[in-house]
Amino acid sequence: MPAEHGHGHFHEVNFDPTASEPDHYDAAPTAGRAYRIGIGGPVGSGKTALTAALCRALGDEVNLAVVTNDIYTTEDADFLRRAGVLDPARIEAVQTGACPHTAIRDDITANLDAVERLEEKFPGLDLVIIESGGDNLTAVFSRGLADSQIFVVDVAGGDKVPRKGGPGVTTADLLVINKIDIAHLVNADMTVMTSDAHRMRGSLPVITQSLVDTPDAPDVAAWVRSLL
């Protein structure tokens, strides 16, 4: 059913769960700058823990830095600094002041500024990880900000999450199903969850992991290395 916006014309409403939100930015050239990977997902899915794991796994071999996004605080950046996974100067915090998708898709200026500050401080960066604040299943990064995107969900949300779709689940370059060590505690069927994820994503990759059992996220780290 078309939706009227009160200015004399209609827009078709798109309920296709594989469709990305409109991206107003062209993909930025990658030559001469750090490769940028966006990590998004719902609140509590483990985005910051995954970012910390990648810093531990890659920090000795890749020249990297991190940008975090929170709505009103710098909590995620503070967590990473306390964890000692990187030189604190290599971690920039963005306070979005609005829904996180605003700063990773709609107006990416603050994140681009943060990346630029890091590249000025640390010439020759190979990789910048941009962690989004917690958002919903529609949260995707603009290709003007992130060259590749990881989307993180966790089993505590239920094994139904992948089949709910949404562009975060269906179009991200990598889907990570996190916290599989507690699946039995929340009655999440991993066979259902992984099969639904593959069905919704086609040929796009899916990784299941527990950062309790594998704190350096070896499979995701290997995927990142393949991009670099």
Salt bridges, closest charged atoms under 4 A:
GLU61 OE2 - ARG225 NE 2.75
ASP78 OD1 - ARG81 NH1 3.44
GLU92 OE1 - ARG117 NH2 3.13
GLU92 OE2 - LYS121 NZ 3.39
ASP106 OD1 - ARG105 NE 3.06
ASP135 OD2 - HIS101 ND1 3.11
ASP147 OD1 - ARG33 NH2 2.74
ASP154 OD2 - LYS179 NZ 3.84
ASP173 OD2 - ARG143 NH1 3.09
ASP196 OD2 - ARG163 NH1 2.95
ASP196 OD1 - ARG199 NH2 3.17
